Amino acid sequence: EARHASVRKWTKNVDLFAKDFVLIPIHEALHWSLVIIAHPGGGARPAGSQAGVSAGSEGSDGEEGGAPESVGGSGGGGGDLAQPLLLHLDSMEGGHNAGEIFCALRWYLQLEWERSGGVPGTVAAAARAAGAAPDFTVRSGPGQHATALRLTALPKQENHYDCGLFLLSFAEFFCHAAPVTLLADVVAGLNIPGRAKQAQETLKTFLSNPEHEGFLSRRWFCPANAGLLREHLKHLIYNQMLQSNLEALGQGPIGDDGGGKRGGGGGSGMAAAAEGAAETAGRSSLLELQRRVAEFDTTPHEPYVRYLPPREYAAFRAAIDERLAE
């Protein structure tokens, strides 16, 4: 409760349980991973009722992996297509302990539900008025309200420093695919070799942008594409810095002869010299920014050379599959 109190203001004006998906970056021990909470407020039911997944994926050792031991109907929860589901996406083998992360998030969701239930107009308040009292802290069995899965068949980093880039790629590719819903029993199939292909086909029907092949699997995107995101982000930052500085100067691109707003006359010789030096240094910095932006812009926009955002990467993969089918 003390830890929740330190962050409860983050959602003061946000109804967390009204969201379809909540993405939570996790940082621990110099490593990043991602948790996606699907339909956090879905399937609220009276206390004592049972969710569709009767035995969760959280193993006895606290490390969630594989798939639920037994799964309910195709709706993942007695016909309700919006059961709460916690997914852990980690790009490094042996990375974060999913069990510890899920335990902390279950308690956070429970305490947040109790807080939100006292706020009129929220999902939790409406559920409370209807007599629903979900328990996010129950890991499995009767009363379980949210299933937790650690996805194992994902694109993996090939070094020890690209974890943040993979987190951002997971988030961007997930948001672009824009699933309408995620069902626990279908997603669990991704971790089971004999069910992975069928799970992929079913998941594809849930996507707003179904051109994504390999959604939430190793074929989602290649590790090299995630690695190239570093240069892509640097370019975005340099370009924004350049544009902001040019707008502040009220001019277009700067040439070697300078330009831009110059200070008026007056002041001591030392002050004028300092102003001139600062102006020269500023012009030099802008020229360097221009050079870096132009250098990136001339780089061929091709796979394995520059980062491909989700739509472009999907087109690249489709072209490859088409050639292989010929």
Helices and strands as residue ranges (DSSP letters): H 2-5, G 8-11, G 16-18, E 21-28, E 31-38, E 85-89, H 98-116, H 123-129, E 147-151, H 163-177, H 184-188, G 189-191, H 196-204, H 223-227, H 229-249, H 269-297, H 310-325
